[in-house]
Amino acid sequence: MELDGTLKQAVVGWDLSRVVFRDLERDYPVVERGEGIYLYDTKGRRYIDGSGGSSVVTSIGHGNRRVAAVMAQQAETIAFSPAHCFANQPHVELCQKIGEISPPEMKQTFLLSGGSEATENAVKFARQYEYVRNNRGKFTVIGRWQGFHGNTFGAMTASGITYRRQIYGPMLGHAVKIPPCFCYRCEWGLTYGQCNLECARALRRAIRQEGPENVLAFIAEPVVGAALGAVPAVPEYFPLIREICDEQDVVFIADEVMTGFGRTGAKFGVDHWSVIPDIIATAKGISGGYTPLAAVILRDKIMDLLRSKHSNFRGGHTYCANPLSARVGIEVLAIIREQNLIENVRRMGSRLLAGLQGLLAHPTVGDVRGKGLMAGMEFVRNKQTKEPFPPEYQFGKRLFEEAFARGLVIFPGTGTVDGVAGNHILMAPPFIITASQVDDMVAILDEAIGVVEKGLPAEMRS
């Protein structure tokens, strides 16, 4: 798709045709270095990393020399340790550090490499826990439509993104989906405050219809990221979810792959709702993108039972407890704490949301939402009816390219409405962002939206 302003670059001497990219039709500039909130390509062009890397990864910013130094030091000491026969000091220390900031009664951690690994192993821990409890008929995971939990088959089974599931549907396992907590497009056509929280009560109905003896776990993101564009649940939602899971004897898994370690202005996303899940799957911000790192954080009662029954965990991967990645995680968490970055997330997040709300003046901007430095916008053809643009028009992709051409990286999403129609963007800049840099992001986005709107065909104008 050709667009005015689309950045087209080639690197002399490099054959990019040998590389398989996600988008086979896009010409990719080559990033050369990063510094703070900025990325620089091989032609010297500067971009604001407005989406935290590929999607909500970058917490402490790019090019941090302190992290680079500990990486080099750890690599010289021991970069890889076979987890089946050794513990290592960074691994043990990082698990301790995570336990210190995790919700109460969640002090035990299993280290992994990525978000999909974390969500899949979270489900495995839940299954093993119930198996040891002799609840061996429990196997069904309940997720939410427009929820995303990873690209591997187990994670995709629990996910509710139609686009990503379509091709692989016959290969996915059994799972149940309920609607998300999404007031802008309430599944029941109700208004918050007079809705009886039908979106949460749908979980109880789904469990009963499936049979509580068959339901293993419920998994949800505190703030829905890539699939909806930073939609937080209402204040009463997760307390009721916790109540239903307890009542029906179902494991509650919080997918904090994006929201963990300060992204929403709290240590963990669930902290905003004052609930304690049974398992947290988390990744991304724990290492700030400097190395692959993820974790499953377990409620004490789960590990206490497994230990008492001598039930070794039947999961894990080659790079579990990797000392190099763990050492990076220790340093990233130290930087977040010492520089009081979660407070900055709260302050700059408020500024970002206020700036984005100012863009509601655009005729295509239907909704602005978010929590902390995790913000989203939804785009509509008609504000009164909330009618989306036709999927084939690719509104989000057009906006992404216009923003990118002006030096801002955003993360576009589709299927916001029903898995097929609907466009949104997700924004999640590094925690170190300043007020003037937030304003720069908003200004670029303002201009990019205006350009896309001017290019709309007459029949798509409201």
Secondary structure as a PSIPRED ss2 file (coil, helix, strand):
# PSIPRED VFORMAT (PSIPRED V4.0)

   1 M C   1.000  0.000  0.000
   2 E C   1.000  0.000  0.000
   3 L C   1.000  0.000  0.000
   4 D C   1.000  0.000  0.000
   5 G C   1.000  0.000  0.000
   6 T C   1.000  0.000  0.000
   7 L C   1.000  0.000  0.000
   8 K C   1.000  0.000  0.000
   9 Q C   1.000  0.000  0.000
  10 A C   1.000  0.000  0.000
  11 V C   1.000  0.000  0.000
  12 V C   1.000  0.000  0.000
  13 G C   1.000  0.000  0.000
  14 W C   1.000  0.000  0.000
  15 D C   1.000  0.000  0.000
  16 L H   0.000  1.000  0.000
  17 S H   0.000  1.000  0.000
  18 R H   0.000  1.000  0.000
  19 V C   1.000  0.000  0.000
  20 V C   1.000  0.000  0.000
  21 F C   1.000  0.000  0.000
  22 R C   1.000  0.000  0.000
  23 D C   1.000  0.000  0.000
  24 L C   1.000  0.000  0.000
  25 E C   1.000  0.000  0.000
  26 R C   1.000  0.000  0.000
  27 D C   1.000  0.000  0.000
  28 Y C   1.000  0.000  0.000
  29 P C   1.000  0.000  0.000
  30 V C   1.000  0.000  0.000
  31 V E   0.000  0.000  1.000
  32 E E   0.000  0.000  1.000
  33 R E   0.000  0.000  1.000
  34 G E   0.000  0.000  1.000
  35 E E   0.000  0.000  1.000
  36 G E   0.000  0.000  1.000
  37 I C   1.000  0.000  0.000
  38 Y E   0.000  0.000  1.000
  39 L E   0.000  0.000  1.000
  40 Y E   0.000  0.000  1.000
  41 D E   0.000  0.000  1.000
  42 T C   1.000  0.000  0.000
  43 K C   1.000  0.000  0.000
  44 G C   1.000  0.000  0.000
  45 R C   1.000  0.000  0.000
  46 R E   0.000  0.000  1.000
  47 Y E   0.000  0.000  1.000
  48 I E   0.000  0.000  1.000
  49 D E   0.000  0.000  1.000
  50 G C   1.000  0.000  0.000
  51 S C   1.000  0.000  0.000
  52 G H   0.000  1.000  0.000
  53 G H   0.000  1.000  0.000
  54 S H   0.000  1.000  0.000
  55 S H   0.000  1.000  0.000
  56 V H   0.000  1.000  0.000
  57 V C   1.000  0.000  0.000
  58 T C   1.000  0.000  0.000
  59 S C   1.000  0.000  0.000
  60 I C   1.000  0.000  0.000
  61 G C   1.000  0.000  0.000
  62 H E   0.000  0.000  1.000
  63 G C   1.000  0.000  0.000
  64 N C   1.000  0.000  0.000
  65 R H   0.000  1.000  0.000
  66 R H   0.000  1.000  0.000
  67 V H   0.000  1.000  0.000
  68 A H   0.000  1.000  0.000
  69 A H   0.000  1.000  0.000
  70 V H   0.000  1.000  0.000
  71 M H   0.000  1.000  0.000
  72 A H   0.000  1.000  0.000
  73 Q H   0.000  1.000  0.000
  74 Q H   0.000  1.000  0.000
  75 A H   0.000  1.000  0.000
  76 E H   0.000  1.000  0.000
  77 T H   0.000  1.000  0.000
  78 I C   1.000  0.000  0.000
  79 A C   1.000  0.000  0.000
  80 F C   1.000  0.000  0.000
  81 S C   1.000  0.000  0.000
  82 P C   1.000  0.000  0.000
  83 A C   1.000  0.000  0.000
  84 H C   1.000  0.000  0.000
  85 C C   1.000  0.000  0.000
  86 F C   1.000  0.000  0.000
  87 A C   1.000  0.000  0.000
  88 N C   1.000  0.000  0.000
  89 Q H   0.000  1.000  0.000
  90 P H   0.000  1.000  0.000
  91 H H   0.000  1.000  0.000
  92 V H   0.000  1.000  0.000
  93 E H   0.000  1.000  0.000
  94 L H   0.000  1.000  0.000
  95 C H   0.000  1.000  0.000
  96 Q H   0.000  1.000  0.000
  97 K H   0.000  1.000  0.000
  98 I H   0.000  1.000  0.000
  99 G H   0.000  1.000  0.000
 100 E H   0.000  1.000  0.000
 101 I H   0.000  1.000  0.000
 102 S C   1.000  0.000  0.000
 103 P C   1.000  0.000  0.000
 104 P C   1.000  0.000  0.000
 105 E C   1.000  0.000  0.000
 106 M C   1.000  0.000  0.000
 107 K C   1.000  0.000  0.000
 108 Q E   0.000  0.000  1.000
 109 T E   0.000  0.000  1.000
 110 F E   0.000  0.000  1.000
 111 L E   0.000  0.000  1.000
 112 L E   0.000  0.000  1.000
 113 S C   1.000  0.000  0.000
 114 G C   1.000  0.000  0.000
 115 G H   0.000  1.000  0.000
 116 S H   0.000  1.000  0.000
 117 E H   0.000  1.000  0.000
 118 A H   0.000  1.000  0.000
 119 T H   0.000  1.000  0.000
 120 E H   0.000  1.000  0.000
 121 N H   0.000  1.000  0.000
 122 A H   0.000  1.000  0.000
 123 V H   0.000  1.000  0.000
 124 K H   0.000  1.000  0.000
 125 F H   0.000  1.000  0.000
 126 A H   0.000  1.000  0.000
 127 R H   0.000  1.000  0.000
 128 Q H   0.000  1.000  0.000
 129 Y H   0.000  1.000  0.000
 130 E H   0.000  1.000  0.000
 131 Y H   0.000  1.000  0.000
 132 V H   0.000  1.000  0.000
 133 R C   1.000  0.000  0.000
 134 N C   1.000  0.000  0.000
 135 N C   1.000  0.000  0.000
 136 R C   1.000  0.000  0.000
 137 G C   1.000  0.000  0.000
 138 K C   1.000  0.000  0.000
 139 F C   1.000  0.000  0.000
 140 T E   0.000  0.000  1.000
 141 V E   0.000  0.000  1.000
 142 I E   0.000  0.000  1.000
 143 G E   0.000  0.000  1.000
 144 R E   0.000  0.000  1.000
 145 W C   1.000  0.000  0.000
 146 Q C   1.000  0.000  0.000
 147 G C   1.000  0.000  0.000
 148 F C   1.000  0.000  0.000
 149 H C   1.000  0.000  0.000
 150 G C   1.000  0.000  0.000
 151 N C   1.000  0.000  0.000
 152 T C   1.000  0.000  0.000
 153 F H   0.000  1.000  0.000
 154 G H   0.000  1.000  0.000
 155 A H   0.000  1.000  0.000
 156 M H   0.000  1.000  0.000
 157 T H   0.000  1.000  0.000
 158 A H   0.000  1.000  0.000
 159 S C   1.000  0.000  0.000
 160 G C   1.000  0.000  0.000
 161 I C   1.000  0.000  0.000
 162 T H   0.000  1.000  0.000
 163 Y H   0.000  1.000  0.000
 164 R H   0.000  1.000  0.000
 165 R H   0.000  1.000  0.000
 166 Q C   1.000  0.000  0.000
 167 I C   1.000  0.000  0.000
 168 Y C   1.000  0.000  0.000
 169 G H   0.000  1.000  0.000
 170 P H   0.000  1.000  0.000
 171 M H   0.000  1.000  0.000
 172 L C   1.000  0.000  0.000
 173 G C   1.000  0.000  0.000
 174 H C   1.000  0.000  0.000
 175 A E   0.000  0.000  1.000
 176 V E   0.000  0.000  1.000
 177 K E   0.000  0.000  1.000
 178 I E   0.000  0.000  1.000
 179 P C   1.000  0.000  0.000
 180 P C   1.000  0.000  0.000
 181 C C   1.000  0.000  0.000
 182 F C   1.000  0.000  0.000
 183 C H   0.000  1.000  0.000
 184 Y H   0.000  1.000  0.000
 185 R H   0.000  1.000  0.000
 186 C C   1.000  0.000  0.000
 187 E C   1.000  0.000  0.000
 188 W C   1.000  0.000  0.000
 189 G C   1.000  0.000  0.000
 190 L C   1.000  0.000  0.000
 191 T C   1.000  0.000  0.000
 192 Y C   1.000  0.000  0.000
 193 G C   1.000  0.000  0.000
 194 Q C   1.000  0.000  0.000
 195 C C   1.000  0.000  0.000
 196 N C   1.000  0.000  0.000
 197 L C   1.000  0.000  0.000
 198 E H   0.000  1.000  0.000
 199 C H   0.000  1.000  0.000
 200 A H   0.000  1.000  0.000
 201 R H   0.000  1.000  0.000
 202 A H   0.000  1.000  0.000
 203 L H   0.000  1.000  0.000
 204 R H   0.000  1.000  0.000
 205 R H   0.000  1.000  0.000
 206 A H   0.000  1.000  0.000
 207 I H   0.000  1.000  0.000
 208 R H   0.000  1.000  0.000
 209 Q H   0.000  1.000  0.000
 210 E H   0.000  1.000  0.000
 211 G C   1.000  0.000  0.000
 212 P C   1.000  0.000  0.000
 213 E C   1.000  0.000  0.000
 214 N C   1.000  0.000  0.000
 215 V E   0.000  0.000  1.000
 216 L E   0.000  0.000  1.000
 217 A E   0.000  0.000  1.000
 218 F E   0.000  0.000  1.000
 219 I E   0.000  0.000  1.000
 220 A E   0.000  0.000  1.000
 221 E C   1.000  0.000  0.000
 222 P C   1.000  0.000  0.000
 223 V E   0.000  0.000  1.000
 224 V E   0.000  0.000  1.000
 225 G C   1.000  0.000  0.000
 226 A C   1.000  0.000  0.000
 227 A C   1.000  0.000  0.000
 228 L C   1.000  0.000  0.000
 229 G C   1.000  0.000  0.000
 230 A C   1.000  0.000  0.000
 231 V E   0.000  0.000  1.000
 232 P E   0.000  0.000  1.000
 233 A C   1.000  0.000  0.000
 234 V C   1.000  0.000  0.000
 235 P C   1.000  0.000  0.000
 236 E C   1.000  0.000  0.000
 237 Y H   0.000  1.000  0.000
 238 F H   0.000  1.000  0.000
 239 P H   0.000  1.000  0.000
 240 L H   0.000  1.000  0.000
 241 I H   0.000  1.000  0.000
 242 R H   0.000  1.000  0.000
 243 E H   0.000  1.000  0.000
 244 I H   0.000  1.000  0.000
 245 C H   0.000  1.000  0.000
 246 D H   0.000  1.000  0.000
 247 E H   0.000  1.000  0.000
 248 Q H   0.000  1.000  0.000
 249 D C   1.000  0.000  0.000
 250 V C   1.000  0.000  0.000
 251 V E   0.000  0.000  1.000
 252 F E   0.000  0.000  1.000
 253 I E   0.000  0.000  1.000
 254 A E   0.000  0.000  1.000
 255 D E   0.000  0.000  1.000
 256 E E   0.000  0.000  1.000
 257 V C   1.000  0.000  0.000
 258 M C   1.000  0.000  0.000
 259 T C   1.000  0.000  0.000
 260 G C   1.000  0.000  0.000
 261 F C   1.000  0.000  0.000
 262 G C   1.000  0.000  0.000
 263 R C   1.000  0.000  0.000
 264 T C   1.000  0.000  0.000
 265 G C   1.000  0.000  0.000
 266 A C   1.000  0.000  0.000
 267 K C   1.000  0.000  0.000
 268 F C   1.000  0.000  0.000
 269 G H   0.000  1.000  0.000
 270 V H   0.000  1.000  0.000
 271 D H   0.000  1.000  0.000
 272 H H   0.000  1.000  0.000
 273 W H   0.000  1.000  0.000
 274 S C   1.000  0.000  0.000
 275 V C   1.000  0.000  0.000
 276 I C   1.000  0.000  0.000
 277 P C   1.000  0.000  0.000
 278 D C   1.000  0.000  0.000
 279 I E   0.000  0.000  1.000
 280 I E   0.000  0.000  1.000
 281 A E   0.000  0.000  1.000
 282 T E   0.000  0.000  1.000
 283 A C   1.000  0.000  0.000
 284 K H   0.000  1.000  0.000
 285 G H   0.000  1.000  0.000
 286 I H   0.000  1.000  0.000
 287 S C   1.000  0.000  0.000
 288 G C   1.000  0.000  0.000
 289 G C   1.000  0.000  0.000
 290 Y C   1.000  0.000  0.000
 291 T C   1.000  0.000  0.000
 292 P C   1.000  0.000  0.000
 293 L C   1.000  0.000  0.000
 294 A E   0.000  0.000  1.000
 295 A E   0.000  0.000  1.000
 296 V E   0.000  0.000  1.000
 297 I E   0.000  0.000  1.000
 298 L E   0.000  0.000  1.000
 299 R C   1.000  0.000  0.000
 300 D H   0.000  1.000  0.000
 301 K H   0.000  1.000  0.000
 302 I H   0.000  1.000  0.000
 303 M H   0.000  1.000  0.000
 304 D H   0.000  1.000  0.000
 305 L H   0.000  1.000  0.000
 306 L H   0.000  1.000  0.000
 307 R H   0.000  1.000  0.000
 308 S H   0.000  1.000  0.000
 309 K C   1.000  0.000  0.000
 310 H C   1.000  0.000  0.000
 311 S C   1.000  0.000  0.000
 312 N C   1.000  0.000  0.000
 313 F C   1.000  0.000  0.000
 314 R C   1.000  0.000  0.000
 315 G C   1.000  0.000  0.000
 316 G C   1.000  0.000  0.000
 317 H C   1.000  0.000  0.000
 318 T C   1.000  0.000  0.000
 319 Y C   1.000  0.000  0.000
 320 C C   1.000  0.000  0.000
 321 A C   1.000  0.000  0.000
 322 N C   1.000  0.000  0.000
 323 P H   0.000  1.000  0.000
 324 L H   0.000  1.000  0.000
 325 S H   0.000  1.000  0.000
 326 A H   0.000  1.000  0.000
 327 R H   0.000  1.000  0.000
 328 V H   0.000  1.000  0.000
 329 G H   0.000  1.000  0.000
 330 I H   0.000  1.000  0.000
 331 E H   0.000  1.000  0.000
 332 V H   0.000  1.000  0.000
 333 L H   0.000  1.000  0.000
 334 A H   0.000  1.000  0.000
 335 I H   0.000  1.000  0.000
 336 I H   0.000  1.000  0.000
 337 R H   0.000  1.000  0.000
 338 E H   0.000  1.000  0.000
 339 Q C   1.000  0.000  0.000
 340 N C   1.000  0.000  0.000
 341 L H   0.000  1.000  0.000
 342 I H   0.000  1.000  0.000
 343 E H   0.000  1.000  0.000
 344 N H   0.000  1.000  0.000
 345 V H   0.000  1.000  0.000
 346 R H   0.000  1.000  0.000
 347 R H   0.000  1.000  0.000
 348 M H   0.000  1.000  0.000
 349 G H   0.000  1.000  0.000
 350 S H   0.000  1.000  0.000
 351 R H   0.000  1.000  0.000
 352 L H   0.000  1.000  0.000
 353 L H   0.000  1.000  0.000
 354 A H   0.000  1.000  0.000
 355 G H   0.000  1.000  0.000
 356 L H   0.000  1.000  0.000
 357 Q H   0.000  1.000  0.000
 358 G H   0.000  1.000  0.000
 359 L H   0.000  1.000  0.000
 360 L H   0.000  1.000  0.000
 361 A H   0.000  1.000  0.000
 362 H C   1.000  0.000  0.000
 363 P C   1.000  0.000  0.000
 364 T C   1.000  0.000  0.000
 365 V E   0.000  0.000  1.000
 366 G E   0.000  0.000  1.000
 367 D E   0.000  0.000  1.000
 368 V E   0.000  0.000  1.000
 369 R E   0.000  0.000  1.000
 370 G E   0.000  0.000  1.000
 371 K C   1.000  0.000  0.000
 372 G C   1.000  0.000  0.000
 373 L C   1.000  0.000  0.000
 374 M C   1.000  0.000  0.000
 375 A E   0.000  0.000  1.000
 376 G E   0.000  0.000  1.000
 377 M E   0.000  0.000  1.000
 378 E E   0.000  0.000  1.000
 379 F E   0.000  0.000  1.000
 380 V C   1.000  0.000  0.000
 381 R C   1.000  0.000  0.000
 382 N E   0.000  0.000  1.000
 383 K C   1.000  0.000  0.000
 384 Q C   1.000  0.000  0.000
 385 T C   1.000  0.000  0.000
 386 K C   1.000  0.000  0.000
 387 E E   0.000  0.000  1.000
 388 P C   1.000  0.000  0.000
 389 F C   1.000  0.000  0.000
 390 P C   1.000  0.000  0.000
 391 P H   0.000  1.000  0.000
 392 E H   0.000  1.000  0.000
 393 Y H   0.000  1.000  0.000
 394 Q C   1.000  0.000  0.000
 395 F H   0.000  1.000  0.000
 396 G H   0.000  1.000  0.000
 397 K H   0.000  1.000  0.000
 398 R H   0.000  1.000  0.000
 399 L H   0.000  1.000  0.000
 400 F H   0.000  1.000  0.000
 401 E H   0.000  1.000  0.000
 402 E H   0.000  1.000  0.000
 403 A H   0.000  1.000  0.000
 404 F H   0.000  1.000  0.000
 405 A H   0.000  1.000  0.000
 406 R C   1.000  0.000  0.000
 407 G C   1.000  0.000  0.000
 408 L E   0.000  0.000  1.000
 409 V E   0.000  0.000  1.000
 410 I C   1.000  0.000  0.000
 411 F E   0.000  0.000  1.000
 412 P E   0.000  0.000  1.000
 413 G E   0.000  0.000  1.000
 414 T E   0.000  0.000  1.000
 415 G C   1.000  0.000  0.000
 416 T C   1.000  0.000  0.000
 417 V C   1.000  0.000  0.000
 418 D C   1.000  0.000  0.000
 419 G C   1.000  0.000  0.000
 420 V C   1.000  0.000  0.000
 421 A C   1.000  0.000  0.000
 422 G C   1.000  0.000  0.000
 423 N E   0.000  0.000  1.000
 424 H E   0.000  0.000  1.000
 425 I E   0.000  0.000  1.000
 426 L E   0.000  0.000  1.000
 427 M E   0.000  0.000  1.000
 428 A C   1.000  0.000  0.000
 429 P C   1.000  0.000  0.000
 430 P C   1.000  0.000  0.000
 431 F C   1.000  0.000  0.000
 432 I C   1.000  0.000  0.000
 433 I C   1.000  0.000  0.000
 434 T C   1.000  0.000  0.000
 435 A H   0.000  1.000  0.000
 436 S H   0.000  1.000  0.000
 437 Q H   0.000  1.000  0.000
 438 V H   0.000  1.000  0.000
 439 D H   0.000  1.000  0.000
 440 D H   0.000  1.000  0.000
 441 M H   0.000  1.000  0.000
 442 V H   0.000  1.000  0.000
 443 A H   0.000  1.000  0.000
 444 I H   0.000  1.000  0.000
 445 L H   0.000  1.000  0.000
 446 D H   0.000  1.000  0.000
 447 E H   0.000  1.000  0.000
 448 A H   0.000  1.000  0.000
 449 I H   0.000  1.000  0.000
 450 G H   0.000  1.000  0.000
 451 V H   0.000  1.000  0.000
 452 V H   0.000  1.000  0.000
 453 E H   0.000  1.000  0.000
 454 K H   0.000  1.000  0.000
 455 G C   1.000  0.000  0.000
 456 L C   1.000  0.000  0.000
 457 P C   1.000  0.000  0.000
 458 A H   0.000  1.000  0.000
 459 E H   0.000  1.000  0.000
 460 M H   0.000  1.000  0.000
 461 R C   1.000  0.000  0.000
 462 S C   1.000  0.000  0.000
